[in-house]
Amino acid sequence: MLSGVEAALAEASSPSWTQRVRAGRVLASFADVPEAAEALLGLLLDVEDTAVTRQTAEALARVGMVTAVRLIALAVAEADDNQADWLQTGVHDALVGVGGGPDVAAACGELVRDPEEAVRRGAAEIWVWTGDTRH
């Protein structure tokens, strides 16, 4: 792996919320790498700071790849109400930000047929957040 990814993996378990946020932003582009995916799921469900949850969800939604959105869907399925609110806020931030997150709805369209029930459930919820009414 690249040294930047290795550094981000180390930051993902840092006691510093700012380092965990940075890790989420860096690792989002590597959502298809198993080690990064595991770290990202932990960041999405961060119990220490909601900023980590929100900004990691935003970074993954901006990436928009199916593998990135799948991680958000898994987190949504596992999240408590507070975490789910911050996941939704992060996705919303990506959708309304520069360039938006047009691939999020398309990824959800694929993920609602995922073999894993938790992914299907989370993707259906995210799809509602996107405002896409095709499902």
HELIX and SHEET records of a PDB file:
HELIX    1   1 SER A    3  GLU A   11  1                                   9    
HELIX    2   2 TRP A   17  LEU A   27  1                                  11    
HELIX    3   3 ALA A   28  PHE A   30  5                                   3    
HELIX    4   4 PRO A   34  LEU A   44  1                                  11    
HELIX    5   5 THR A   50  VAL A   63  1                                  14    
HELIX    6   6 VAL A   66  GLU A   78  1                                  13    
HELIX    7   7 ASP A   81  VAL A   96  1                                  16    
HELIX    8   8 PRO A  102  LEU A  111  1                                  10    
HELIX    9   9 GLU A  117  THR A  130  1                                  14    
END                                                                             
